[in-house]
Amino acid sequence: MSSREDNCVFITNNFEARWGREEEYQLRIKEVTLLENAGQQQANSITLKLPVENLTGELIERLEGLCKTHKGTQQLRMVLLDYTNRTNLSFPSKSKKVKVDNDCVPAVKELGVEGVVG
C-alpha cells in the first residue's frame, strides 16, 4: 500500500488494560482500512425505501439494472411505503445481493430512491 497524505483511513481498535498492570490502559489497533473501502466492509445490507405511488415498470427495470451492475454479497432489502394508508411492507430480496460501495449508493440516489445502509 502506498503512503499518501490525502488518504483517509478507518481504524478498528480496542482500549484495554495492560497485561499485568490493570490500572494502565493501552490502545490496540486491530485493523486499518482505507475509508473508501470501509463502508463496503462494514455494511451488511442496503434498504431501499420505495413509495408505492412511485413504482412504475421503468423504475423496476432500473432497479433490476442496478442489481446487475452492483452485484455482490450484501443483502438487498426493500420497504414499500403507502403514505395514503399510512402503512409499509418490508421484505428482503431472496434472489438479489448487491455490493454496497461508493458507486452503488449514488446510483440508488440517481433513481430517486432513498437507500439506507445497514
Buried (B, 14 or more C-beta within 10 A) or exposed (E): EEEEEEEEEBEEEEEEEEEEEEEEEEEEEEEEBEEEEBBBEEBEBBBBBBBBEEEEEEBEEBBEEBBEEBEBEBBBBBBBBEEEEEEBEEEEBEEBBBBBBEEBBEBBEEBEBBBEBE
